[in-house]
Amino acid sequence: AVVWGGARPAPGGYQATHATQQVQIQQLSGGTWQTLATVSVSKTTGYFETHIRFTSSGGLRLAYTYPSTELALPAGIASTTVYSRTVPVVAH
């Protein structure tokens, strides 16, 4: 399946650190979140597109961790992970 998404804060993270920003694609399976893939996002838009084969049905979300060295962030935000809303995935 094609998985497309974005991390809105990623371009700012790139500008602050000059490091490639990444998101984790996670699936809820058996009550726990498992990382299926880690993908790099566009340094200008924060978007990505990738292909993943889902072997089971469940929820899908993205996880983005703010860089620890991004000085423009409010206090306490650096190095924290934020999650997208969960969307259902049905494996065939």
LUMLOMI-819927 format. One record per residue: residue in three letters; x, y, z of N, C-alpha, C, O, CB in turn. Coordinates in pm, 1 decimal. Glycine has a CB too. Layout:
! LUMLOMI-819927
<node rest="ALA" n_px="X" n_py="Y" n_pz="Z" ca_px="X" ca_py="Y" ca_pz="Z" c_px="X" c_py="Y" c_pz="Z" o_px="X" o_py="Y" o_pz="Z" cb_px="X" cb_py="Y" cb_pz="Z"/>
...
! end
This chain:
! LUMLOMI-819927
<node rest="ALA" n_px="83.8" n_py="-117.4" n_pz="0.0" ca_px="0.0" ca_py="0.0" ca_pz="0.0" c_px="88.3" c_py="123.7" c_pz="0.0" o_px="199.7" o_py="121.8" o_pz="52.5" cb_px="-95.4" cb_py="-0.2" cb_pz="120.8"/>
<node rest="VAL" n_px="38.7" n_py="229.1" n_pz="-58.2" ca_px="109.0" ca_py="356.7" ca_pz="-55.5" c_px="72.5" c_py="429.4" c_pz="72.9" o_px="-45.3" o_py="442.5" o_pz="106.2" cb_px="74.4" cb_py="443.2" cb_pz="-180.3"/>
<node rest="VAL" n_px="173.0" n_py="476.1" n_pz="144.4" ca_px="152.0" ca_py="556.3" ca_pz="264.9" c_px="210.9" c_py="693.5" c_pz="235.6" o_px="328.4" o_py="706.1" o_pz="201.2" cb_px="218.2" cb_py="489.8" cb_pz="393.4"/>
<node rest="TRP" n_px="127.5" n_py="796.3" n_pz="249.7" ca_px="167.7" ca_py="934.6" ca_pz="224.5" c_px="133.8" c_py="1015.3" c_pz="347.6" o_px="29.7" o_py="993.7" o_pz="409.6" cb_px="97.7" cb_py="993.5" cb_pz="97.4"/>
<node rest="GLY" n_px="218.8" n_py="1106.1" n_pz="382.8" ca_px="189.6" ca_py="1188.9" ca_pz="499.0" c_px="290.9" c_py="1299.5" c_pz="513.5" o_px="372.0" o_py="1323.6" o_pz="424.1" cb_px="186.2" cb_py="1105.2" cb_pz="624.9"/>
<node rest="GLY" n_px="285.7" n_py="1366.0" n_pz="626.1" ca_px="378.4" ca_py="1475.2" ca_pz="649.2" c_px="390.9" c_py="1507.2" c_pz="796.1" o_px="305.3" o_py="1473.5" o_pz="877.9" cb_px="335.0" cb_py="1597.6" cb_pz="573.5"/>
<node rest="ALA" n_px="500.4" n_py="1573.3" n_pz="826.5" ca_px="526.0" ca_py="1622.9" ca_pz="961.3" c_px="543.8" c_py="1773.7" c_pz="948.8" o_px="648.0" o_py="1820.9" o_pz="903.4" cb_px="653.1" cb_py="1553.6" cb_pz="1027.3"/>
<node rest="ARG" n_px="443.0" n_py="1848.3" n_pz="988.6" ca_px="447.2" ca_py="1994.6" ca_pz="973.0" c_px="571.1" c_py="2059.9" c_pz="1031.8" o_px="625.1" o_py="2152.3" o_pz="970.9" cb_px="326.6" cb_py="2055.1" cb_pz="1036.2"/>
<node rest="PRO" n_px="618.8" n_py="2015.1" n_pz="1149.3" ca_px="735.5" ca_py="2083.0" ca_pz="1206.7" c_px="869.4" c_py="2042.9" c_pz="1143.5" o_px="971.8" o_py="2103.2" o_pz="1175.6" cb_px="740.9" cb_py="2055.5" cb_pz="1353.7"/>
<node rest="ALA" n_px="871.3" n_py="1944.2" n_pz="1056.1" ca_px="997.7" ca_py="1892.1" ca_pz="1003.0" c_px="1081.0" c_py="1995.9" c_pz="927.2" o_px="1202.4" o_py="1999.5" o_pz="947.2" cb_px="969.4" cb_py="1776.1" cb_pz="912.1"/>
<node rest="PRO" n_px="1022.9" n_py="2080.8" n_pz="841.2" ca_px="1107.7" ca_py="2179.9" ca_pz="773.5" c_px="1179.4" c_py="2273.3" c_pz="871.9" o_px="1294.7" o_py="2309.8" o_pz="849.2" cb_px="1023.4" cb_py="2262.6" cb_pz="677.0"/>
<node rest="GLY" n_px="1113.0" n_py="2311.4" n_pz="979.2" ca_px="1178.3" ca_py="2393.4" ca_pz="1081.7" c_px="1290.1" c_py="2318.6" c_pz="1151.5" o_px="1394.1" o_py="2375.8" o_pz="1184.3" cb_px="1076.8" cb_py="2440.2" cb_pz="1184.0"/>
<node rest="GLY" n_px="1267.4" n_py="2190.1" n_pz="1173.7" ca_px="1371.2" ca_py="2106.4" ca_pz="1234.0" c_px="1493.0" c_py="2096.9" c_pz="1144.7" o_px="1606.5" o_py="2100.3" o_pz="1192.3" cb_px="1317.3" cb_py="1967.2" cb_pz="1262.7"/>
<node rest="TYR" n_px="1469.2" n_py="2085.0" n_pz="1014.1" ca_px="1581.3" ca_py="2079.3" ca_pz="920.0" c_px="1657.5" c_py="2212.4" c_pz="919.8" o_px="1780.6" o_py="2213.4" o_pz="923.6" cb_px="1530.9" cb_py="2045.8" cb_pz="777.2"/>
<node rest="GLN" n_px="1585.3" n_py="2323.5" n_pz="915.3" ca_px="1650.7" ca_py="2454.6" ca_pz="913.3" c_px="1735.8" c_py="2476.1" c_pz="1038.4" o_px="1842.7" o_py="2536.8" o_pz="1031.5" cb_px="1546.1" cb_py="2566.1" cb_pz="901.3"/>
<node rest="ALA" n_px="1688.8" n_py="2427.0" n_pz="1151.0" ca_px="1760.5" ca_py="2446.8" ca_pz="1276.8" c_px="1881.6" c_py="2355.2" c_pz="1291.0" o_px="1981.4" o_py="2393.6" o_pz="1352.1" cb_px="1667.0" cb_py="2424.8" cb_pz="1392.7"/>
<node rest="THR" n_px="1873.8" n_py="2234.7" n_pz="1235.3" ca_px="1978.1" ca_py="2135.1" ca_pz="1260.0" c_px="2056.9" c_py="2094.9" c_pz="1136.1" o_px="2166.9" o_py="2040.8" o_pz="1147.6" cb_px="1917.2" cb_py="2013.5" cb_pz="1319.8"/>
<node rest="HIS" n_px="2002.1" n_py="2120.6" n_pz="1018.4" ca_px="2060.5" ca_py="2076.6" ca_pz="890.4" c_px="2075.3" c_py="1924.8" c_pz="885.6" o_px="2159.9" o_py="1872.0" o_pz="813.4" cb_px="2197.7" cb_py="2143.1" cb_pz="868.0"/>
<node rest="ALA" n_px="1992.3" n_py="1855.3" n_pz="963.1" ca_px="1990.9" ca_py="1709.1" ca_pz="964.2" c_px="1860.5" c_py="1661.8" c_pz="900.3" o_px="1756.1" o_py="1725.3" o_pz="915.3" cb_px="2005.8" cb_py="1653.0" cb_pz="1110.1"/>
<node rest="THR" n_px="1867.9" n_py="1550.5" n_pz="829.4" ca_px="1749.1" ca_py="1492.4" ca_pz="767.9" c_px="1646.5" c_py="1461.0" c_pz="875.6" o_px="1678.8" o_py="1398.3" o_pz="976.5" cb_px="1784.9" cb_py="1365.1" cb_pz="687.8"/>
<node rest="GLN" n_px="1523.4" n_py="1504.3" n_pz="854.4" ca_px="1416.1" ca_py="1478.6" ca_pz="949.5" c_px="1342.9" c_py="1350.8" c_pz="907.0" o_px="1328.5" o_py="1323.2" o_pz="787.9" cb_px="1317.7" cb_py="1600.2" cb_pz="957.6"/>
<node rest="GLN" n_px="1297.2" n_py="1273.9" n_pz="1005.2" ca_px="1233.2" ca_py="1145.9" ca_pz="977.3" c_px="1105.1" c_py="1130.3" c_pz="1056.8" o_px="1086.0" o_py="1193.2" o_pz="1160.9" cb_px="1328.0" cb_py="1031.0" cb_pz="1008.3"/>
<node rest="VAL" n_px="1017.5" n_py="1044.7" n_pz="1005.0" ca_px="899.2" ca_py="1003.0" ca_pz="1079.6" c_px="899.6" c_py="851.0" c_pz="1086.4" o_px="954.8" o_py="783.6" o_pz="999.4" cb_px="767.3" cb_py="1056.7" cb_pz="1013.4"/>
<node rest="GLN" n_px="837.6" n_py="798.8" n_pz="1190.1" ca_px="817.8" ca_py="655.1" ca_pz="1202.0" c_px="673.8" c_py="624.7" c_pz="1164.1" o_px="581.6" o_py="695.0" o_pz="1205.3" cb_px="850.5" cb_py="604.4" cb_pz="1346.2"/>
<node rest="ILE" n_px="655.3" n_py="520.0" n_pz="1085.8" ca_px="522.1" ca_py="470.7" ca_pz="1051.7" c_px="495.8" c_py="354.0" c_pz="1145.4" o_px="566.8" o_py="253.5" o_pz="1143.1" cb_px="510.7" cb_py="427.8" cb_pz="898.5"/>
<node rest="GLN" n_px="392.0" n_py="368.9" n_pz="1228.5" ca_px="365.2" ca_py="269.9" ca_pz="1332.0" c_px="226.4" c_py="208.9" c_pz="1314.3" o_px="131.4" o_py="277.0" o_pz="1275.6" cb_px="378.0" cb_py="333.0" cb_pz="1470.9"/>
<node rest="GLN" n_px="216.7" n_py="78.9" n_pz="1343.4" ca_px="88.6" ca_py="8.5" ca_pz="1336.2" c_px="55.8" c_py="-49.5" c_pz="1473.1" o_px="141.7" o_py="-105.0" o_pz="1541.5" cb_px="92.1" cb_py="-103.7" cb_pz="1228.2"/>
<node rest="LEU" n_px="-71.7" n_py="-34.9" n_pz="1511.3" ca_px="-120.6" ca_py="-92.8" ca_pz="1635.9" c_px="-152.0" c_py="-238.9" c_pz="1609.3" o_px="-238.9" o_py="-272.1" o_pz="1528.7" cb_px="-246.6" cb_py="-16.4" cb_pz="1690.0"/>
<node rest="SER" n_px="-79.6" n_py="-324.9" n_pz="1678.3" ca_px="-96.0" ca_py="-467.8" ca_pz="1657.6" c_px="-90.2" c_py="-536.6" c_pz="1793.2" o_px="11.1" o_py="-528.9" o_pz="1862.8" cb_px="12.7" cb_py="-524.2" cb_pz="1561.2"/>
<node rest="GLY" n_px="-197.0" n_py="-602.7" n_pz="1830.2" ca_px="-199.7" ca_py="-673.9" ca_pz="1957.4" c_px="-190.2" c_py="-582.6" c_pz="2078.0" o_px="-140.7" o_py="-623.6" o_pz="2183.0" cb_px="-88.6" cb_py="-772.7" cb_pz="1961.8"/>
<node rest="GLY" n_px="-237.2" n_py="-458.8" n_pz="2064.6" ca_px="-238.4" ca_py="-367.6" ca_pz="2178.1" c_px="-113.1" c_py="-283.0" c_pz="2194.4" o_px="-108.3" o_py="-197.6" o_pz="2282.9" cb_px="-259.4" cb_py="-444.5" cb_pz="2300.9"/>
<node rest="THR" n_px="-11.2" n_py="-304.4" n_pz="2110.9" ca_px="110.3" ca_py="-223.2" ca_pz="2119.4" c_px="142.7" c_py="-164.1" c_pz="1982.5" o_px="111.5" o_py="-222.7" o_pz="1878.8" cb_px="229.5" cb_py="-307.6" cb_pz="2171.8"/>
<node rest="TRP" n_px="205.9" n_py="-47.0" n_pz="1984.2" ca_px="247.7" ca_py="18.2" ca_pz="1860.1" c_px="383.3" c_py="-36.6" c_pz="1817.7" o_px="477.1" o_py="-42.4" o_pz="1897.2" cb_px="254.0" cb_py="172.6" cb_pz="1877.4"/>
<node rest="GLN" n_px="391.8" n_py="-76.6" n_pz="1692.0" ca_px="515.8" ca_py="-129.2" ca_pz="1636.4" c_px="558.1" c_py="-41.6" c_pz="1519.6" o_px="475.9" o_py="-5.7" o_pz="1435.3" cb_px="499.2" cb_py="-277.1" cb_pz="1591.7"/>
<node rest="THR" n_px="686.8" n_py="-7.0" n_pz="1514.4" ca_px="737.4" ca_py="72.5" ca_pz="1403.1" c_px="758.0" c_py="-18.2" c_pz="1282.3" o_px="834.3" o_py="-114.6" o_pz="1288.2" cb_px="869.7" cb_py="144.5" cb_pz="1441.4"/>
<node rest="LEU" n_px="689.3" n_py="13.6" n_pz="1172.9" ca_px="701.5" ca_py="-62.7" ca_pz="1049.0" c_px="812.5" c_py="-7.9" c_pz="961.0" o_px="878.6" o_py="-83.7" o_pz="890.0" cb_px="569.7" cb_py="-61.7" cb_pz="973.0"/>
<node rest="ALA" n_px="833.5" n_py="123.4" n_pz="965.0" ca_px="934.7" ca_py="186.2" ca_pz="881.2" c_px="969.5" c_py="323.0" c_pz="938.3" o_px="888.0" o_py="386.8" o_pz="1004.8" cb_px="885.7" cb_py="198.7" cb_pz="734.9"/>
<node rest="THR" n_px="1090.3" n_py="366.0" n_pz="911.6" ca_px="1133.5" ca_py="501.7" ca_pz="939.7" c_px="1170.6" c_py="563.4" c_pz="806.3" o_px="1255.7" o_py="510.7" o_pz="734.7" cb_px="1253.7" cb_py="505.8" cb_pz="1041.7"/>
<node rest="VAL" n_px="1107.2" n_py="675.1" n_pz="772.6" ca_px="1128.4" ca_py="736.4" ca_pz="641.6" c_px="1173.2" c_py="881.1" c_pz="657.7" o_px="1134.4" o_py="949.9" o_pz="752.0" cb_px="1000.1" cb_py="729.3" cb_pz="556.6"/>
<node rest="SER" n_px="1255.5" n_py="925.3" n_pz="563.8" ca_px="1298.2" ca_py="1064.8" ca_pz="560.0" c_px="1189.0" c_py="1147.5" c_pz="494.3" o_px="1118.8" o_py="1100.4" o_pz="404.8" cb_px="1433.1" cb_py="1080.5" cb_pz="483.9"/>
<node rest="VAL" n_px="1175.6" n_py="1271.8" n_pz="540.2" ca_px="1075.1" ca_py="1361.1" ca_pz="483.7" c_px="1144.5" c_py="1471.7" c_pz="405.7" o_px="1262.9" o_py="1498.2" o_pz="426.1" cb_px="984.7" cb_py="1420.6" cb_pz="594.7"/>
<node rest="SER" n_px="1071.0" n_py="1535.4" n_pz="317.1" ca_px="1123.4" ca_py="1646.6" ca_pz="239.2" c_px="1168.1" c_py="1758.7" c_pz="332.3" o_px="1096.4" o_py="1794.9" o_pz="425.6" cb_px="1017.7" cb_py="1698.0" cb_pz="139.3"/>
<node rest="LYS" n_px="1285.5" n_py="1812.9" n_pz="307.0" ca_px="1334.5" ca_py="1919.2" ca_pz="394.6" c_px="1261.6" c_py="2051.0" c_pz="375.2" o_px="1270.9" o_py="2139.5" o_pz="460.2" cb_px="1481.2" cb_py="1940.0" cb_pz="372.1"/>
<node rest="THR" n_px="1189.1" n_py="2065.8" n_pz="264.6" ca_px="1116.3" ca_py="2191.1" ca_pz="241.7" c_px="968.0" c_py="2181.1" c_pz="274.7" o_px="906.9" o_py="2280.8" o_pz="313.2" cb_px="1132.3" cb_py="2234.0" cb_pz="98.5"/>
<node rest="THR" n_px="909.0" n_py="2062.7" n_pz="260.2" ca_px="764.4" ca_py="2049.3" ca_pz="283.7" c_px="729.6" c_py="1961.6" c_pz="404.0" o_px="622.7" o_py="1977.9" o_pz="462.7" cb_px="698.5" cb_py="1992.6" cb_pz="160.9"/>
<node rest="GLY" n_px="817.6" n_py="1869.4" n_pz="441.3" ca_px="788.4" ca_py="1776.6" ca_pz="550.0" c_px="708.2" c_py="1655.3" c_pz="506.1" o_px="672.3" o_py="1572.2" o_pz="589.5" cb_px="714.6" cb_py="1847.7" cb_pz="658.3"/>
<node rest="TYR" n_px="679.1" n_py="1643.2" n_pz="376.6" ca_px="598.3" ca_py="1531.4" ca_pz="326.1" c_px="684.9" c_py="1412.9" c_pz="284.0" o_px="804.7" o_py="1426.6" o_pz="259.2" cb_px="513.1" cb_py="1577.1" cb_pz="208.0"/>
<node rest="PHE" n_px="621.1" n_py="1297.0" n_pz="276.6" ca_px="687.2" ca_py="1175.9" ca_pz="228.9" c_px="584.3" c_py="1087.4" c_pz="159.8" o_px="463.6" o_py="1104.8" o_pz="176.9" cb_px="756.2" cb_py="1099.8" cb_pz="345.9"/>
<node rest="GLU" n_px="633.4" n_py="993.7" n_pz="82.7" ca_px="551.4" ca_py="888.0" ca_pz="22.9" c_px="635.8" c_py="762.3" c_pz="20.1" o_px="752.1" o_py="765.6" o_pz="-19.9" cb_px="501.2" cb_py="926.6" cb_pz="-121.6"/>
<node rest="THR" n_px="576.9" n_py="650.8" n_pz="62.7" ca_px="648.8" ca_py="524.4" ca_pz="64.1" c_px="550.4" c_py="409.8" c_pz="43.0" o_px="429.0" o_py="430.1" o_pz="46.4" cb_px="726.4" cb_py="506.4" cb_pz="196.8"/>
<node rest="HIS" n_px="601.8" n_py="292.2" n_pz="21.7" ca_px="519.0" ca_py="172.6" ca_pz="3.8" c_px="545.1" c_py="77.9" c_pz="120.9" o_px="659.7" o_py="51.9" o_pz="157.7" cb_px="549.3" cb_py="102.1" cb_pz="-133.6"/>
<node rest="ILE" n_px="436.2" n_py="27.2" n_pz="178.1" ca_px="445.7" ca_py="-66.9" ca_pz="289.8" c_px="347.6" c_py="-180.0" c_pz="266.0" o_px="235.3" o_py="-157.5" o_pz="220.8" cb_px="417.4" cb_py="3.3" cb_pz="426.0"/>
<node rest="ARG" n_px="389.9" n_py="-300.4" n_pz="296.4" ca_px="300.2" ca_py="-415.6" ca_pz="289.7" c_px="249.2" c_py="-443.4" c_pz="430.8" o_px="326.6" o_py="-471.9" o_pz="522.2" cb_px="372.7" cb_py="-541.8" cb_pz="229.4"/>
<node rest="PHE" n_px="118.3" n_py="-434.3" n_pz="446.2" ca_px="56.6" ca_py="-459.3" ca_pz="576.1" c_px="16.7" c_py="-605.5" c_pz="584.2" o_px="-54.2" o_py="-656.2" o_pz="497.2" cb_px="-66.3" cb_py="-367.1" cb_pz="598.9"/>
<node rest="THR" n_px="62.1" n_py="-672.8" n_pz="688.2" ca_px="31.1" ca_py="-814.7" ca_pz="704.4" c_px="-87.8" c_py="-836.8" c_pz="796.6" o_px="-139.8" o_py="-948.0" o_pz="805.9" cb_px="152.0" cb_py="-888.9" cb_pz="758.2"/>
<node rest="SER" n_px="-131.1" n_py="-730.5" n_pz="865.0" ca_px="-247.3" ca_py="-742.1" ca_pz="952.4" c_px="-322.3" c_py="-609.6" c_pz="954.1" o_px="-267.1" o_py="-504.5" o_pz="921.8" cb_px="-205.0" cb_py="-783.3" cb_pz="1096.0"/>
<node rest="SER" n_px="-447.3" n_py="-616.9" n_pz="991.7" ca_px="-529.6" ca_py="-496.6" ca_pz="1003.8" c_px="-504.7" c_py="-430.4" c_pz="1138.7" o_px="-458.9" o_py="-495.0" o_pz="1233.0" cb_px="-679.8" cb_py="-530.5" cb_pz="987.0"/>
<node rest="GLY" n_px="-534.8" n_py="-302.7" n_pz="1147.2" ca_px="-518.0" ca_py="-231.4" ca_pz="1273.1" c_px="-507.3" c_py="-82.3" c_pz="1249.3" o_px="-535.9" o_py="-34.2" o_pz="1139.7" cb_px="-395.1" cb_py="-281.6" cb_pz="1347.3"/>
<node rest="GLY" n_px="-466.5" n_py="-9.9" n_pz="1350.4" ca_px="-450.0" ca_py="134.4" ca_pz="1339.3" c_px="-312.3" c_py="169.5" c_pz="1286.4" o_px="-216.6" o_py="93.9" o_pz="1303.6" cb_px="-472.9" cb_py="201.2" cb_pz="1474.0"/>
<node rest="LEU" n_px="-303.2" n_py="285.3" n_pz="1221.5" ca_px="-177.7" ca_py="334.3" ca_pz="1167.3" c_px="-159.2" c_py="478.5" c_pz="1212.3" o_px="-254.1" o_py="556.9" o_pz="1210.7" cb_px="-174.9" cb_py="322.9" cb_pz="1012.0"/>
<node rest="ARG" n_px="-37.2" n_py="513.8" n_pz="1252.5" ca_px="-8.1" ca_py="651.7" ca_pz="1290.6" c_px="135.5" c_py="685.8" c_pz="1252.0" o_px="216.2" o_py="598.0" o_pz="1221.6" cb_px="-30.6" cb_py="673.1" cb_pz="1442.7"/>
<node rest="LEU" n_px="165.1" n_py="816.0" n_pz="1254.1" ca_px="300.6" ca_py="865.3" ca_pz="1232.8" c_px="353.6" c_py="917.9" c_pz="1365.1" o_px="277.7" o_py="969.3" o_pz="1447.2" cb_px="304.4" cb_py="975.9" cb_pz="1122.8"/>
<node rest="ALA" n_px="482.3" n_py="905.1" n_pz="1385.2" ca_px="548.1" ca_py="959.1" ca_pz="1504.3" c_px="663.5" c_py="1048.0" c_pz="1459.6" o_px="747.0" o_py="1006.2" o_pz="1379.4" cb_px="598.7" cb_py="844.6" cb_pz="1598.3"/>
<node rest="TYR" n_px="668.4" n_py="1170.9" n_pz="1511.7" ca_px="776.1" ca_py="1265.1" ca_pz="1480.7" c_px="836.8" c_py="1312.6" c_pz="1612.0" o_px="764.8" o_py="1350.6" o_pz="1704.3" cb_px="723.8" cb_py="1386.3" cb_pz="1395.6"/>
<node rest="THR" n_px="969.4" n_py="1310.1" n_pz="1619.8" ca_px="1038.5" ca_py="1356.8" ca_pz="1738.4" c_px="1110.0" c_py="1487.7" c_pz="1706.5" o_px="1190.3" o_py="1495.0" o_pz="1613.6" cb_px="1138.4" cb_py="1250.4" cb_pz="1789.7"/>
<node rest="TYR" n_px="1079.2" n_py="1591.5" n_pz="1785.6" ca_px="1144.7" ca_py="1720.7" ca_pz="1766.7" c_px="1294.7" c_py="1707.3" c_pz="1794.3" o_px="1334.2" o_py="1634.8" o_pz="1885.7" cb_px="1081.5" cb_py="1828.4" cb_pz="1859.1"/>
<node rest="PRO" n_px="1379.2" n_py="1776.8" n_pz="1716.0" ca_px="1523.3" ca_py="1771.7" ca_pz="1741.8" c_px="1557.2" c_py="1826.7" c_pz="1881.3" o_px="1492.5" o_py="1919.3" o_pz="1930.2" cb_px="1599.4" cb_py="1851.1" cb_pz="1633.8"/>
<node rest="SER" n_px="1656.7" n_py="1769.3" n_pz="1942.1" ca_px="1697.5" ca_py="1814.4" ca_pz="2075.4" c_px="1770.3" c_py="1948.0" c_pz="2070.7" o_px="1780.9" o_py="2016.8" o_pz="2172.3" cb_px="1786.3" cb_py="1710.1" cb_pz="2141.1"/>
<node rest="THR" n_px="1820.1" n_py="1984.7" n_pz="1954.2" ca_px="1901.0" ca_py="2106.4" ca_pz="1943.0" c_px="1828.1" c_py="2222.2" c_pz="1875.5" o_px="1890.4" o_py="2323.8" o_pz="1844.5" cb_px="2026.6" cb_py="2076.3" cb_pz="1866.9"/>
<node rest="GLU" n_px="1697.5" n_py="2209.1" n_pz="1852.1" ca_px="1623.2" ca_py="2317.5" ca_pz="1787.2" c_px="1592.7" c_py="2426.5" c_pz="1890.3" o_px="1508.0" o_py="2407.9" o_pz="1977.7" cb_px="1491.2" cb_py="2264.1" cb_pz="1722.5"/>
<node rest="LEU" n_px="1660.9" n_py="2538.2" n_pz="1879.7" ca_px="1653.5" ca_py="2643.6" ca_pz="1980.4" c_px="1524.5" c_py="2724.5" c_pz="1974.8" o_px="1489.3" o_py="2789.1" o_pz="2073.5" cb_px="1770.0" cb_py="2735.6" cb_pz="1965.0"/>
<node rest="ALA" n_px="1453.1" n_py="2723.2" n_pz="1862.6" ca_px="1333.0" ca_py="2804.9" ca_pz="1847.8" c_px="1210.2" c_py="2744.2" c_pz="1916.1" o_px="1104.9" o_py="2807.7" o_pz="1920.8" cb_px="1303.8" cb_py="2825.8" cb_pz="1701.6"/>
<node rest="LEU" n_px="1222.2" n_py="2623.8" n_pz="1968.2" ca_px="1108.4" ca_py="2557.1" ca_pz="2030.6" c_px="1080.5" c_py="2612.6" c_pz="2169.9" o_px="1172.6" o_py="2656.8" o_pz="2238.6" cb_px="1133.1" cb_py="2406.8" cb_pz="2038.4"/>
<node rest="PRO" n_px="954.3" n_py="2610.7" n_pz="2211.8" ca_px="922.8" ca_py="2648.4" ca_pz="2350.6" c_px="991.1" c_py="2552.9" c_pz="2448.8" o_px="1025.1" o_py="2440.0" o_pz="2413.1" cb_px="769.0" cb_py="2648.1" cb_pz="2373.7"/>
<node rest="ALA" n_px="1010.5" n_py="2597.6" n_pz="2568.9" ca_px="1074.1" ca_py="2514.3" ca_pz="2672.0" c_px="999.7" c_py="2382.8" c_pz="2689.5" o_px="876.7" o_py="2380.4" o_pz="2694.4" cb_px="1079.9" cb_py="2589.3" cb_pz="2805.9"/>
<node rest="GLY" n_px="1074.1" n_py="2274.3" n_pz="2698.8" ca_px="1015.8" ca_py="2143.4" ca_pz="2723.7" c_px="969.3" c_py="2067.9" c_pz="2600.5" o_px="922.3" o_py="1954.8" o_pz="2613.1" cb_px="903.0" cb_py="2158.4" cb_pz="2814.3"/>
<node rest="ILE" n_px="980.5" n_py="2126.5" n_pz="2481.6" ca_px="932.9" ca_py="2060.3" ca_pz="2359.2" c_px="1043.4" c_py="1980.5" c_pz="2290.6" o_px="1016.1" o_py="1875.5" o_pz="2232.4" cb_px="876.6" cb_py="2163.7" cb_pz="2262.0"/>
<node rest="ALA" n_px="1168.1" n_py="2028.7" n_pz="2296.5" ca_px="1279.4" ca_py="1959.3" ca_pz="2231.7" c_px="1283.9" c_py="1813.3" c_pz="2276.6" o_px="1265.6" o_py="1782.8" o_pz="2394.4" cb_px="1413.6" cb_py="2029.7" cb_pz="2263.5"/>
<node rest="SER" n_px="1308.1" n_py="1725.6" n_pz="2182.9" ca_px="1320.5" ca_py="1579.8" ca_pz="2204.8" c_px="1189.2" c_py="1509.6" c_pz="2236.4" o_px="1190.1" o_py="1389.3" o_pz="2262.8" cb_px="1416.4" cb_py="1554.1" cb_pz="2316.9"/>
<node rest="THR" n_px="1076.4" n_py="1579.7" n_pz="2234.7" ca_px="949.4" ca_py="1511.4" ca_pz="2258.9" c_px="895.4" c_py="1453.8" c_pz="2128.2" o_px="925.1" o_py="1504.6" o_pz="2020.1" cb_px="846.3" cb_py="1607.9" cb_pz="2322.3"/>
<node rest="THR" n_px="817.6" n_py="1349.7" n_pz="2139.1" ca_px="757.8" ca_py="1284.6" ca_pz="2022.6" c_px="609.5" c_py="1319.4" c_pz="2017.3" o_px="538.8" o_py="1312.7" o_pz="2117.9" cb_px="778.4" cb_py="1129.9" cb_pz="2027.7"/>
<node rest="VAL" n_px="564.0" n_py="1356.9" n_pz="1897.7" ca_px="422.4" ca_py="1384.7" ca_pz="1875.7" c_px="369.8" c_py="1281.7" c_pz="1776.5" o_px="444.7" o_py="1229.3" o_pz="1694.0" cb_px="399.6" cb_py="1531.4" cb_pz="1823.4"/>
<node rest="TYR" n_px="239.3" n_py="1253.3" n_pz="1785.6" ca_px="178.0" ca_py="1148.2" ca_pz="1705.3" c_px="62.8" c_py="1203.9" c_pz="1623.1" o_px="-7.4" o_py="1295.8" o_pz="1665.3" cb_px="129.0" cb_py="1034.0" cb_pz="1794.6"/>
<node rest="SER" n_px="45.2" n_py="1146.8" n_pz="1505.7" ca_px="-69.0" ca_py="1182.6" ca_pz="1421.6" c_px="-194.8" c_py="1116.9" c_pz="1476.0" o_px="-189.8" o_py="1037.3" o_pz="1569.7" cb_px="-45.0" cb_py="1140.6" cb_pz="1274.5"/>
<node rest="ARG" n_px="-306.0" n_py="1151.4" n_pz="1416.4" ca_px="-428.1" ca_py="1078.0" ca_pz="1449.4" c_px="-413.4" c_py="936.0" c_pz="1395.8" o_px="-334.9" o_py="911.9" o_pz="1304.2" cb_px="-555.7" cb_py="1148.3" cb_pz="1389.8"/>
<node rest="THR" n_px="-486.8" n_py="844.3" n_pz="1451.3" ca_px="-482.7" ca_py="705.2" ca_pz="1408.9" c_px="-584.1" c_py="682.7" c_pz="1298.2" o_px="-698.6" o_py="727.0" o_pz="1307.9" cb_px="-509.7" cb_py="610.7" cb_pz="1527.4"/>
<node rest="VAL" n_px="-541.9" n_py="613.5" n_pz="1192.6" ca_px="-633.6" ca_py="578.3" ca_pz="1083.4" c_px="-637.7" c_py="425.6" c_pz="1072.3" o_px="-538.3" o_py="357.8" o_pz="1098.4" cb_px="-588.7" cb_py="644.2" cb_pz="946.6"/>
<node rest="PRO" n_px="-755.0" n_py="372.2" n_pz="1033.0" ca_px="-765.8" ca_py="226.8" ca_pz="1022.2" c_px="-698.5" c_py="172.8" c_pz="896.0" o_px="-700.5" o_py="236.8" o_pz="790.9" cb_px="-911.8" cb_py="185.5" cb_pz="1023.7"/>
<node rest="VAL" n_px="-639.4" n_py="55.2" n_pz="908.2" ca_px="-579.6" ca_py="-15.5" ca_pz="795.7" c_px="-642.2" c_py="-154.6" c_pz="791.3" o_px="-650.7" o_py="-222.4" o_pz="893.7" cb_px="-422.3" cb_py="-23.0" cb_pz="808.5"/>
<node rest="VAL" n_px="-685.4" n_py="-196.6" n_pz="674.1" ca_px="-742.0" ca_py="-330.0" ca_pz="657.1" c_px="-650.8" c_py="-407.0" c_pz="561.0" o_px="-637.0" o_py="-370.1" o_pz="444.4" cb_px="-890.5" cb_py="-323.6" cb_pz="603.1"/>
<node rest="ALA" n_px="-589.3" n_py="-513.5" n_pz="611.1" ca_px="-500.5" ca_py="-596.1" ca_pz="528.7" c_px="-585.2" c_py="-696.8" c_pz="451.4" o_px="-679.8" o_py="-753.9" o_pz="505.6" cb_px="-393.1" cb_py="-669.2" cb_pz="616.5"/>
<node rest="HIS" n_px="-550.9" n_py="-717.8" n_pz="326.4" ca_px="-621.9" ca_py="-814.3" ca_pz="242.3" c_px="-533.3" c_py="-931.7" c_pz="209.6" o_px="-575.8" o_py="-1023.6" o_pz="139.6" cb_px="-670.9" cb_py="-748.8" cb_pz="113.7"/>
! end
